[in-house]
Amino acid sequence: MIGINEIEAAAERIAGHVVRTPTVPSPGLSALLGVPVTAKLELLQRTGSFKARGATAKLLSLTEAERAAGVVAVSGGNHGIAVAVMAAALDVKATVVMPRTAPARSVEIAEEAGALVRLTDGMDSAFALVTRLREEGLTLVHPFDDPVVIAGQGTVGLEFDRDAGELTDVLVSIGGGGLIAGVAAALRARRPDLRVWGVETEGAEAMSRALAAGGPVPVSLSSVVTTLSAPAVSQVTYEHVSALVTEVLVVPDREAVEGSLALAEHAKVWTEPAAGCLLPAARRVLERVGDGARLGLVVCGGNSTTADMAAWADRFGLR
């Protein structure tokens, strides 16, 4: 298990390379949900999501030989952007492998940062290609199966603890589980009585399936929320969630997109559905815990384009 000492060390390592993002009370969301809501605005991070933290922590841990050989990352979007941009900033050559379903803008940003982008037909084939590239000498910057990366993501929770007032429940989105593993480790170390809730979308249910099975299992992916679409969680993220997280909630894609639209209207922030899913999940949490809740939302990213959102809104009849 990753401890608070590792997360604090990661915070010292990445300071100056990433943004200490705002933690703010949201009057709009508080009025909408009927309880006090505090938001950690990680969509204002470098590269538009929390992923810059873990990527930077890993890149700064490389040996000189590993830096010279270069790194490879596999991503549905945000991790690839983060590795590409932060590798360029640290003068490390990067290759990013993405499925063709990844947002076009994510591919463009990674290429503009100077990374070599390799596209595959799906996440399974993306991970297979990464395996071959590692055999050729590249160092993997895994999105969630790496204690250094998880500790980097945990700095979100470290800042949330220091900057937020009273909280009873914190909601965190789950793809492969790196963010919630790190955030839960940090927050539960500082606030043992806090409840942490994970949120997935239907068709990207790697963590909830793992919890049901007693360990990581491969899952079929069908969610439009590609940034949460991991083909399986890792053993280390599974262990953190099973030990530290109250429950993992699963919401439909439609509700995740609707949540992004509501966050734009009521919280005045432009999020991707990977963060939008927190809003319908928050309503379910309130049904469980009742009055007196004080919610925290980790708003993990905002890398959806207006065209993306318009297309999803049309698809789900939300206009």
N, C-alpha and C positions, 0 to 999 in steps of 0.2 A: 504494500500500500504506500502511496506517495504521501509524505508528511508535510506539515507546514514549513519545516526547515528547507526542504527542497523547493517549495514554492517561493519562499522568501529569497532564496538564493537566485532563482530564476528572475525574480523581480529586479534584483540588483544587476543581474547580467544584461537584461534587455532595456534597462532605463536609458533614456537618451536615444533609443532606436525606435521606440513605439510611443503612442500617445496614452497618457493617463486620461481616459475618457470620462465624461461627466456622469455623475450619479445624481439624478434629479427627481424630486417629487413631481408627479404628473396630475395637475388639477383636472385635466380632461378625462384621463382614464379613471381617476378617483370618482368623478361624477358618474361616469359610465357604469362602473362596476359597483359603486356604492360602498367602497372601503378605500382606505388610503393605499395608493399605489406609488412605488418608487421604481424608476427605470434606470438601468445601467446601459448607457447609450454606446454600445460597442460598435454600432454601425458608423460611428464617427472615427473609428480606428483607421490607421494607415491601411490602405487596400480595401477599405469598406467593410471589414469584418474582423472578428477576434482572431482570425487565423494568423495574422501577422505576429502575434505573440509567440505561439509555439514554433512557428517557422524560424523566427529570429533566435529563439533560445537554442534550437538545434543547430542552426548555421554557425552560431558563435561557439559551439562546443566542438566543432570539427578540428581535426589535426591539420597540419600544413599539407600533408599528403592527400588527405580527403578533400581539402579545398582545391588543390591542384587538379584532382581527377574530376571534380564536379559532382553535382547532386541530381537526383531524380525524384519527382513527386508524382503521385496519382491523385486525381481530383475531379469532382463533379463541378468545380468552378472556383470557390473561394480559396481553398487551400492552394490550388495552382497559381492563382493570382498572387497570393501572399509569398509563396516560395519564389516566384519569378521576380517580383519587385524587391523583396528583401535580399535575395541573392545578388541582384544587380547592385544594390546599395552597398553590399559587403564584398563586391568584386569576386563572386563565386559563379562559375558557369552552371546553368540550370537547364534540365530537360523536364518538361511537364507533359504527362500523359493524361488525356481527357477523353471521355466518351463523346461521340458525336452529338449526344443529347445535351451536352453542356451549353450554357448560354453563350451565344455568339460573342457577346461583349466580353465575357470572361476570357475567351480564346484570344480576342484582339488585344486585351490588356496584357496578357502573359507574353504575347509576341512582341508588343511594343516595348516591354521591359527588357527584351533581349533574350528571352528563353526560347529554346527549341521546343515547339509544341508538336506532340504526336497524338493523332486522333485515332480512336478505335471504335468498334461497333457497340461496345457496352462496357460496364464497369468490370465484369469478369475478365474480358479480354484486355482491359486496361491494366489490371493487376498482373495478368500473365506477362504482358510486355515489360512491365517494371521488373519482374523477376529476371527476365533475360538481360535487361540493362544493368541490373546489379551484378550479374555474372561478368559483365564487361568492365566492371570496376567503379561504377557510379555508386555514391552513397545515398541510400534511401532516406528521404525526409518524409516519414509516414504521417498521415493526417491524424492518427489516433493511437497507433500501437507502438508507442515510444514514451517511456517515462519522462524524458527531457521535454518532449513536446507537450505532454499532459501538464507538467509543472508550469510550463509557459502559459498554457491556457488557464491554469489555476490562478494566475495573477489577476484575472478578472474578478474572481471571488475575493482575493485579498483586498483589492481596491473597494469592492462593494461593501465588505465588512467595515472598512475604515471610514467610508464616506456616507453610508446610509444610516438612518435612524433606526427606530424599532421595526423589526420585521418578524413575522411569524412563518411565512411561506415564501419560497423563492422558486420560480419556474425557469427551466433551462431547456432549450431545444436539444434533441439528440439526433446525430447522424451515426457516426461510428462510436461516439461517446467520449471523445477526448475533452470537450468543453465541460460537460457535466461532471466527469470524473475529477477534473482539476478544481472546478468551482465548488463541488460538494466537499472535497477534501479540505479546501481552505475555509469554507463557511462553517462546516461542522466542527472543525478544530477550534474556531473562534466563538461559535455560537452553537453549543451542543444540542440545544432544544429546538433549533430551527428545522422546519420541514423543507426538504428539497424535492421538487417534482420534475420529472422528465416529460418531454412532449415529443411525440413522433407524428408523422402523417401516414395515413393508410397507403400501403404500397411501399413504405420505407420503414418497416417495423423490426429492424434488426435487433434492437435491445429488448423490446417486449417479447419477441419470440425467444431470445436467449434466456430471459428470466423464466419463461414457461418451460423451457427445455432443460434448465439447469446448467447452461453453458452456451457459448457461441455456436450458432448454426447458420448455414447459408440460407438466404432469403431471396425470393423473387422480387424484383423491383418494378413498380408501376406508377409511383407517385410523380406528379409534375414537379415536385420540389426536389430537384436533382441535388441540391446542396445538402440534403439530408439522406441521400440515397447511397448508403453503404451496403455492400453485399453481405457483410457480417460484421459484428462488433469484434473486438479483441478480448482475449482473456483478461487483460489488465483492466480494461474499461468495464467489462462485465462485473468483475469482482468489486470495483469501486461502487458501481450503481447498486448491486445487490446488497452491499453493506451500508451504504450511506443515503440512498434515495428512498423516499416514502413510497412512490409509485410512479410508473410510466404510463402516461395517458396517450391515447391515439386519437387523432382528429382527422376528418375527411379533408382532402385537398381543397374542396370548395370552401370549407370553413377557414382554412389557413389563408386562402386568398382574400376572403371576406374580412379576416382579421387584419391583413395588411391595409386594406382600404379603410377600416375603422381606425387603425393606428394613425393613418395619414390625417383623417378627419378630426379625431379627438385628441391625439397626442402630438400632432404636427410633426411627425417623423415619417420618412419614406423608407419602408422596410421591405425585405423580400419575404415570401411566404414561410421561409424557415423561421422567421421571427413572428410573422403574423399568426402562426399556429398557437402562440402563447395566449392569445386573447380568448378564444373559445375554451382552451384548457383552463384558464383562470376562472371562468364561470363554473366549470365542473369542480374545481378545487373549493370554491366558495360554497357550493352545494354540500361538500363533504365536511368542511370545517366550521361553517356557520359564521355568525357575527363575531366581531372582534378580530378578524384577520387583518393583517397588514402585509400586503403583497409586494414582492420584488420581482421584476421581470428583467432577465438578461436579454436585451434586444441585440441579437447576435450579429446581424448584418443587413446591409441595404443595397445589395448589388443587382437588383432587378431594374430593368429599364422601363420607361413608360410604355414602350411597345409590348414588353413582356406582360405587364400588368393589364393592359388593354385586351390582349389576347386571352388571358386567363379569365378576365371579367366577362368577356363574350362567351367563352366556353362554358362557364358555370352560370350564365344568366344573371350576372350581378350588376349589370348596368341599369 
